[in-house]
Amino acid sequence: MTEQWKPVVGYEAYYEVSSFGRVKNVRRDRILRGYVNRQGFVGVSLSVPGRGHRNQHVQRLVVEAFLGPVPRGHTVHHRNGNRTDNTLRNLVVATQTEWYRLAAEMGLTTQAFGAGEKNIAAKLTAEEVREMRRLRGQGLSYRQLATRFGVAPGTAHRAATGCLWKSVEPEPSCSAA
């Protein structure tokens, strides 16, 4: 596969991006070095006279130049899970839900879909949910439970009523408060 270059959207007269994920300053004919941010994504700082500079993720520059605009509600993901591999063939545009499903199929993540404490987004433990349900039975409000356990009131309601944490013995009703 040969490297192809296209103008960077919004910076057409100044920068080009390649199908290999490299960014070039057209006026100086130089490849930009880039950096890896805290989340592990490769970024570059693009500047235009009179507009200052903006930091951009390289994966988004590649997709927008070669595939077009990223639809609202979609993000750019790396097929192989390597956030520094910004080759066109490694990038996919998907919703978060589609990406989690794809990542699980490829074996990139198993934690995202776990139930209860096995879910990487879990804010509570099973023991805390049991305690929350016990305290709710004693008359504490969802707001009081939320404050005590460090979660949002809606999360406290769903956990206490069993709408969340279904693996922990729920209360009989799961209706909205």
PyRosetta script that sets phi, psi and omega in degrees:
from pyrosetta import init, pose_from_sequence

init()
pose = pose_from_sequence("MTEQWKPVVGYEAYYEVSSFGRVKNVRRDRILRGYVNRQGFVGVSLSVPGRGHRNQHVQRLVVEAFLGPVPRGHTVHHRNGNRTDNTLRNLVVATQTEWYRLAAEMGLTTQAFGAGEKNIAAKLTAEEVREMRRLRGQGLSYRQLATRFGVAPGTAHRAATGCLWKSVEPEPSCSAA")
pose.set_psi(1, 130.4)
pose.set_omega(1, -178.8)
pose.set_phi(2, -94.1)
pose.set_psi(2, 149.4)
pose.set_omega(2, -179.9)
pose.set_phi(3, -73.5)
pose.set_psi(3, 129.4)
pose.set_omega(3, 177.6)
pose.set_phi(4, -114.6)
pose.set_psi(4, 145.8)
pose.set_omega(4, -178.9)
pose.set_phi(5, -117.5)
pose.set_psi(5, 139.7)
pose.set_omega(5, 175.5)
pose.set_phi(6, -138.2)
pose.set_psi(6, 153.4)
pose.set_omega(6, 178.5)
pose.set_phi(7, -63.4)
pose.set_psi(7, 144.7)
pose.set_omega(7, 175.6)
pose.set_phi(8, -75.7)
pose.set_psi(8, 126.7)
pose.set_omega(8, -178.7)
pose.set_phi(9, -59.9)
pose.set_psi(9, 126.0)
pose.set_omega(9, -179.3)
pose.set_phi(10, 91.0)
pose.set_psi(10, -12.0)
pose.set_omega(10, -179.2)
pose.set_phi(11, -135.0)
pose.set_psi(11, 32.8)
pose.set_omega(11, -170.1)
pose.set_phi(12, -54.0)
pose.set_psi(12, -38.6)
pose.set_omega(12, -177.5)
pose.set_phi(13, -81.8)
pose.set_psi(13, -6.6)
pose.set_omega(13, -172.0)
pose.set_phi(14, -118.4)
pose.set_psi(14, -34.7)
pose.set_omega(14, -173.4)
pose.set_phi(15, -136.6)
pose.set_psi(15, 152.5)
pose.set_omega(15, 171.5)
pose.set_phi(16, -129.1)
pose.set_psi(16, 153.7)
pose.set_omega(16, 177.7)
pose.set_phi(17, -124.9)
pose.set_psi(17, 145.8)
pose.set_omega(17, -176.7)
pose.set_phi(18, -105.2)
pose.set_psi(18, 163.7)
pose.set_omega(18, 176.7)
pose.set_phi(19, -67.8)
pose.set_psi(19, -10.6)
pose.set_omega(19, 175.6)
pose.set_phi(20, -94.5)
pose.set_psi(20, 1.3)
pose.set_omega(20, 177.2)
pose.set_phi(21, 85.2)
pose.set_psi(21, 21.6)
pose.set_omega(21, 177.0)
pose.set_phi(22, -101.2)
pose.set_psi(22, 147.4)
pose.set_omega(22, -179.9)
pose.set_phi(23, -118.2)
pose.set_psi(23, 134.7)
pose.set_omega(23, -175.2)
pose.set_phi(24, -124.6)
pose.set_psi(24, 137.9)
pose.set_omega(24, 170.5)
pose.set_phi(25, -81.2)
pose.set_psi(25, 113.4)
pose.set_omega(25, -174.4)
pose.set_phi(26, -66.9)
pose.set_psi(26, -40.5)
pose.set_omega(26, -176.3)
pose.set_phi(27, -67.9)
pose.set_psi(27, -34.0)
pose.set_omega(27, 179.8)
pose.set_phi(28, -98.9)
pose.set_psi(28, -7.9)
pose.set_omega(28, -176.8)
pose.set_phi(29, 52.8)
pose.set_psi(29, 48.8)
pose.set_omega(29, -179.3)
pose.set_phi(30, -128.9)
pose.set_psi(30, 142.5)
pose.set_omega(30, 174.9)
pose.set_phi(31, -80.0)
pose.set_psi(31, 132.2)
pose.set_omega(31, 178.0)
pose.set_phi(32, -75.7)
pose.set_psi(32, 147.3)
pose.set_omega(32, -178.7)
pose.set_phi(33, -75.6)
pose.set_psi(33, -44.5)
pose.set_omega(33, -178.0)
pose.set_phi(34, 75.6)
pose.set_psi(34, 178.0)
pose.set_omega(34, -178.8)
pose.set_phi(35, -151.4)
pose.set_psi(35, 162.5)
pose.set_omega(35, 175.0)
pose.set_phi(36, -107.3)
pose.set_psi(36, 122.7)
pose.set_omega(36, -178.1)
pose.set_phi(37, -81.9)
pose.set_psi(37, -178.8)
pose.set_omega(37, -176.4)
pose.set_phi(38, -60.7)
pose.set_psi(38, -29.8)
pose.set_omega(38, 179.8)
pose.set_phi(39, -84.5)
pose.set_psi(39, -3.7)
pose.set_omega(39, 177.4)
pose.set_phi(40, 93.6)
pose.set_psi(40, 5.9)
pose.set_omega(40, 179.0)
pose.set_phi(41, -88.4)
pose.set_psi(41, 148.7)
pose.set_omega(41, 176.7)
pose.set_phi(42, -85.5)
pose.set_psi(42, 132.7)
pose.set_omega(42, 178.7)
pose.set_phi(43, -129.4)
pose.set_psi(43, 161.3)
pose.set_omega(43, 174.2)
pose.set_phi(44, -135.6)
pose.set_psi(44, 154.5)
pose.set_omega(44, 176.4)
pose.set_phi(45, -102.1)
pose.set_psi(45, 116.5)
pose.set_omega(45, -179.6)
pose.set_phi(46, -106.4)
pose.set_psi(46, 136.4)
pose.set_omega(46, 179.3)
pose.set_phi(47, -132.8)
pose.set_psi(47, 149.0)
pose.set_omega(47, 177.7)
pose.set_phi(48, -132.5)
pose.set_psi(48, 134.7)
pose.set_omega(48, 179.5)
pose.set_phi(49, -52.9)
pose.set_psi(49, 129.6)
pose.set_omega(49, 179.2)
pose.set_phi(50, 85.7)
pose.set_psi(50, -10.6)
pose.set_omega(50, -179.1)
pose.set_phi(51, -115.3)
pose.set_psi(51, -4.3)
pose.set_omega(51, -177.7)
pose.set_phi(52, 74.7)
pose.set_psi(52, -163.0)
pose.set_omega(52, -179.1)
pose.set_phi(53, -119.0)
pose.set_psi(53, 154.9)
pose.set_omega(53, 176.6)
pose.set_phi(54, -135.9)
pose.set_psi(54, 137.9)
pose.set_omega(54, 175.1)
pose.set_phi(55, -83.4)
pose.set_psi(55, 134.1)
pose.set_omega(55, -177.2)
pose.set_phi(56, -131.2)
pose.set_psi(56, 144.1)
pose.set_omega(56, 172.5)
pose.set_phi(57, -76.8)
pose.set_psi(57, 131.4)
pose.set_omega(57, -177.3)
pose.set_phi(58, -64.4)
pose.set_psi(58, -37.4)
pose.set_omega(58, -178.3)
pose.set_phi(59, -59.6)
pose.set_psi(59, -36.1)
pose.set_omega(59, 179.5)
pose.set_phi(60, -71.5)
pose.set_psi(60, -38.6)
pose.set_omega(60, 177.2)
pose.set_phi(61, -60.8)
pose.set_psi(61, -42.6)
pose.set_omega(61, -179.8)
pose.set_phi(62, -63.2)
pose.set_psi(62, -50.1)
pose.set_omega(62, -177.5)
pose.set_phi(63, -62.4)
pose.set_psi(63, -46.4)
pose.set_omega(63, -178.0)
pose.set_phi(64, -65.1)
pose.set_psi(64, -35.0)
pose.set_omega(64, 179.5)
pose.set_phi(65, -72.7)
pose.set_psi(65, -39.7)
pose.set_omega(65, -173.5)
pose.set_phi(66, -98.3)
pose.set_psi(66, -29.4)
pose.set_omega(66, -175.6)
pose.set_phi(67, -114.5)
pose.set_psi(67, -16.0)
pose.set_omega(67, -179.2)
pose.set_phi(68, 106.2)
pose.set_psi(68, -176.7)
pose.set_omega(68, -176.4)
pose.set_phi(69, -62.7)
pose.set_psi(69, 147.1)
pose.set_omega(69, 177.0)
pose.set_phi(70, -81.2)
pose.set_psi(70, 121.4)
pose.set_omega(70, -178.5)
pose.set_phi(71, -61.9)
pose.set_psi(71, 152.6)
pose.set_omega(71, 177.4)
pose.set_phi(72, -58.2)
pose.set_psi(72, 136.6)
pose.set_omega(72, -178.9)
pose.set_phi(73, 85.6)
pose.set_psi(73, -0.9)
pose.set_omega(73, 179.3)
pose.set_phi(74, -113.6)
pose.set_psi(74, 155.8)
pose.set_omega(74, 175.7)
pose.set_phi(75, -136.7)
pose.set_psi(75, 167.1)
pose.set_omega(75, -179.6)
pose.set_phi(76, -94.8)
pose.set_psi(76, 131.2)
pose.set_omega(76, -178.8)
pose.set_phi(77, -126.8)
pose.set_psi(77, 158.4)
pose.set_omega(77, 179.8)
pose.set_phi(78, -99.5)
pose.set_psi(78, 119.3)
pose.set_omega(78, -175.9)
pose.set_phi(79, -57.2)
pose.set_psi(79, -39.2)
pose.set_omega(79, -176.0)
pose.set_phi(80, -91.6)
pose.set_psi(80, 2.0)
pose.set_omega(80, 179.0)
pose.set_phi(81, 82.4)
pose.set_psi(81, -7.2)
pose.set_omega(81, -179.1)
pose.set_phi(82, -89.0)
pose.set_psi(82, 106.0)
pose.set_omega(82, -175.1)
pose.set_phi(83, -69.6)
pose.set_psi(83, -9.3)
pose.set_omega(83, 177.1)
pose.set_phi(84, -97.9)
pose.set_psi(84, -3.9)
pose.set_omega(84, 178.0)
pose.set_phi(85, -93.4)
pose.set_psi(85, 93.0)
pose.set_omega(85, -176.1)
pose.set_phi(86, -101.4)
pose.set_psi(86, 28.1)
pose.set_omega(86, 175.3)
pose.set_phi(87, -69.1)
pose.set_psi(87, 146.7)
pose.set_omega(87, -176.8)
pose.set_phi(88, -55.6)
pose.set_psi(88, -41.6)
pose.set_omega(88, -177.8)
pose.set_phi(89, -67.7)
pose.set_psi(89, -16.8)
pose.set_omega(89, -179.7)
pose.set_phi(90, -93.0)
pose.set_psi(90, -6.2)
pose.set_omega(90, -174.3)
pose.set_phi(91, -102.8)
pose.set_psi(91, 142.6)
pose.set_omega(91, 178.7)
pose.set_phi(92, -138.9)
pose.set_psi(92, 141.7)
pose.set_omega(92, 176.9)
pose.set_phi(93, -101.4)
pose.set_psi(93, 125.2)
pose.set_omega(93, -177.0)
pose.set_phi(94, -156.6)
pose.set_psi(94, 163.6)
pose.set_omega(94, 170.9)
pose.set_phi(95, -76.3)
pose.set_psi(95, 165.7)
pose.set_omega(95, 178.0)
pose.set_phi(96, -58.5)
pose.set_psi(96, -42.7)
pose.set_omega(96, -178.7)
pose.set_phi(97, -62.8)
pose.set_psi(97, -46.4)
pose.set_omega(97, 178.5)
pose.set_phi(98, -61.0)
pose.set_psi(98, -41.2)
pose.set_omega(98, -178.5)
pose.set_phi(99, -66.2)
pose.set_psi(99, -43.5)
pose.set_omega(99, 178.9)
pose.set_phi(100, -59.9)
pose.set_psi(100, -40.8)
pose.set_omega(100, 179.1)
pose.set_phi(101, -64.1)
pose.set_psi(101, -47.2)
pose.set_omega(101, 179.4)
pose.set_phi(102, -62.5)
pose.set_psi(102, -44.3)
pose.set_omega(102, -179.6)
pose.set_phi(103, -62.1)
pose.set_psi(103, -39.9)
pose.set_omega(103, 178.9)
pose.set_phi(104, -65.8)
pose.set_psi(104, -41.7)
pose.set_omega(104, 178.3)
pose.set_phi(105, -61.2)
pose.set_psi(105, -35.6)
pose.set_omega(105, -178.4)
pose.set_phi(106, -86.0)
pose.set_psi(106, -4.0)
pose.set_omega(106, 180.0)
pose.set_phi(107, 79.7)
pose.set_psi(107, 15.5)
pose.set_omega(107, -179.7)
pose.set_phi(108, -79.4)
pose.set_psi(108, -25.3)
pose.set_omega(108, 179.3)
pose.set_phi(109, -146.0)
pose.set_psi(109, 138.0)
pose.set_omega(109, 173.1)
pose.set_phi(110, -123.2)
pose.set_psi(110, -17.7)
pose.set_omega(110, -175.7)
pose.set_phi(111, -77.2)
pose.set_psi(111, -29.9)
pose.set_omega(111, -172.6)
pose.set_phi(112, -60.5)
pose.set_psi(112, -30.2)
pose.set_omega(112, -174.9)
pose.set_phi(113, -101.5)
pose.set_psi(113, 2.9)
pose.set_omega(113, -178.6)
pose.set_phi(114, -62.6)
pose.set_psi(114, 154.1)
pose.set_omega(114, 178.1)
pose.set_phi(115, -93.0)
pose.set_psi(115, 147.7)
pose.set_omega(115, 175.9)
pose.set_phi(116, 60.5)
pose.set_psi(116, -131.4)
pose.set_omega(116, -176.8)
pose.set_phi(117, -66.2)
pose.set_psi(117, -17.2)
pose.set_omega(117, 179.8)
pose.set_phi(118, -77.5)
pose.set_psi(118, -14.1)
pose.set_omega(118, 178.1)
pose.set_phi(119, -78.8)
pose.set_psi(119, 131.0)
pose.set_omega(119, -176.2)
pose.set_phi(120, -65.8)
pose.set_psi(120, -18.6)
pose.set_omega(120, -179.4)
pose.set_phi(121, -93.5)
pose.set_psi(121, 2.6)
pose.set_omega(121, -175.8)
pose.set_phi(122, -61.5)
pose.set_psi(122, 131.3)
pose.set_omega(122, 178.5)
pose.set_phi(123, -101.5)
pose.set_psi(123, -13.9)
pose.set_omega(123, -176.3)
pose.set_phi(124, -127.2)
pose.set_psi(124, 161.2)
pose.set_omega(124, 171.4)
pose.set_phi(125, -102.8)
pose.set_psi(125, 164.8)
pose.set_omega(125, 178.5)
pose.set_phi(126, -59.6)
pose.set_psi(126, -39.1)
pose.set_omega(126, 179.6)
pose.set_phi(127, -64.0)
pose.set_psi(127, -41.0)
pose.set_omega(127, 178.1)
pose.set_phi(128, -64.7)
pose.set_psi(128, -36.8)
pose.set_omega(128, 178.1)
pose.set_phi(129, -65.3)
pose.set_psi(129, -42.8)
pose.set_omega(129, 177.3)
pose.set_phi(130, -60.5)
pose.set_psi(130, -43.5)
pose.set_omega(130, 179.1)
pose.set_phi(131, -65.6)
pose.set_psi(131, -40.4)
pose.set_omega(131, 178.6)
pose.set_phi(132, -60.4)
pose.set_psi(132, -43.6)
pose.set_omega(132, 179.6)
pose.set_phi(133, -66.7)
pose.set_psi(133, -37.9)
pose.set_omega(133, 178.1)
pose.set_phi(134, -64.4)
pose.set_psi(134, -45.5)
pose.set_omega(134, -179.7)
pose.set_phi(135, -67.0)
pose.set_psi(135, -34.7)
pose.set_omega(135, 176.5)
pose.set_phi(136, -64.0)
pose.set_psi(136, -38.9)
pose.set_omega(136, 177.0)
pose.set_phi(137, -63.4)
pose.set_psi(137, -24.4)
pose.set_omega(137, 178.1)
pose.set_phi(138, -88.1)
pose.set_psi(138, 1.0)
pose.set_omega(138, 174.2)
pose.set_phi(139, 105.2)
pose.set_psi(139, 1.2)
pose.set_omega(139, 177.4)
pose.set_phi(140, -67.1)
pose.set_psi(140, 142.7)
pose.set_omega(140, 178.9)
pose.set_phi(141, -77.5)
pose.set_psi(141, 164.4)
pose.set_omega(141, 177.8)
pose.set_phi(142, -63.8)
pose.set_psi(142, -35.2)
pose.set_omega(142, 178.0)
pose.set_phi(143, -64.5)
pose.set_psi(143, -42.3)
pose.set_omega(143, 178.2)
pose.set_phi(144, -65.0)
pose.set_psi(144, -40.9)
pose.set_omega(144, 177.7)
pose.set_phi(145, -63.5)
pose.set_psi(145, -42.1)
pose.set_omega(145, -179.7)
pose.set_phi(146, -59.9)
pose.set_psi(146, -44.7)
pose.set_omega(146, 179.8)
pose.set_phi(147, -64.1)
pose.set_psi(147, -44.8)
pose.set_omega(147, -178.0)
pose.set_phi(148, -63.7)
pose.set_psi(148, -37.9)
pose.set_omega(148, -175.1)
pose.set_phi(149, -102.6)
pose.set_psi(149, 1.5)
pose.set_omega(149, 175.6)
pose.set_phi(150, 69.9)
pose.set_psi(150, 37.1)
pose.set_omega(150, 177.7)
pose.set_phi(151, -128.2)
pose.set_psi(151, 172.6)
pose.set_omega(151, 176.8)
pose.set_phi(152, -72.5)
pose.set_psi(152, 151.4)
pose.set_omega(152, 178.4)
pose.set_phi(153, -55.9)
pose.set_psi(153, -37.5)
pose.set_omega(153, 178.3)
pose.set_phi(154, -64.5)
pose.set_psi(154, -37.7)
pose.set_omega(154, 177.6)
pose.set_phi(155, -66.8)
pose.set_psi(155, -42.0)
pose.set_omega(155, 177.8)
pose.set_phi(156, -60.5)
pose.set_psi(156, -43.2)
pose.set_omega(156, 179.4)
pose.set_phi(157, -61.8)
pose.set_psi(157, -49.0)
pose.set_omega(157, -176.9)
pose.set_phi(158, -67.2)
pose.set_psi(158, -34.8)
pose.set_omega(158, 178.0)
pose.set_phi(159, -72.4)
pose.set_psi(159, -42.3)
pose.set_omega(159, -177.6)
pose.set_phi(160, -68.0)
pose.set_psi(160, -33.1)
pose.set_omega(160, -178.3)
pose.set_phi(161, -90.5)
pose.set_psi(161, -11.6)
pose.set_omega(161, 177.9)
pose.set_phi(162, 95.5)
pose.set_psi(162, 3.5)
pose.set_omega(162, 174.8)
pose.set_phi(163, -65.5)
pose.set_psi(163, -32.9)
pose.set_omega(163, 170.3)
pose.set_phi(164, -110.4)
pose.set_psi(164, 161.3)
pose.set_omega(164, 177.4)
pose.set_phi(165, 59.9)
pose.set_psi(165, 49.2)
pose.set_omega(165, -179.0)
pose.set_phi(166, -66.5)
pose.set_psi(166, -19.8)
pose.set_omega(166, 179.1)
pose.set_phi(167, -73.3)
pose.set_psi(167, -18.8)
pose.set_omega(167, 175.4)
pose.set_phi(168, -94.3)
pose.set_psi(168, 133.8)
pose.set_omega(168, -175.5)
pose.set_phi(169, -46.7)
pose.set_psi(169, 111.0)
pose.set_omega(169, -176.3)
pose.set_phi(170, -85.1)
pose.set_psi(170, 168.2)
pose.set_omega(170, 171.2)
pose.set_phi(171, -71.0)
pose.set_psi(171, 161.8)
pose.set_omega(171, -177.7)
pose.set_phi(172, -61.6)
pose.set_psi(172, -32.2)
pose.set_omega(172, -174.8)
pose.set_phi(173, -106.0)
pose.set_psi(173, 141.9)
pose.set_omega(173, 178.2)
pose.set_phi(174, -126.4)
pose.set_psi(174, 34.7)
pose.set_omega(174, -177.4)
pose.set_phi(175, -89.8)
pose.set_psi(175, 162.1)
pose.set_omega(175, -179.7)
pose.set_phi(176, -72.4)
pose.set_psi(176, 146.9)
pose.set_omega(176, 180.0)
pose.set_phi(177, -89.3)
pose.dump_pdb("model.pdb")
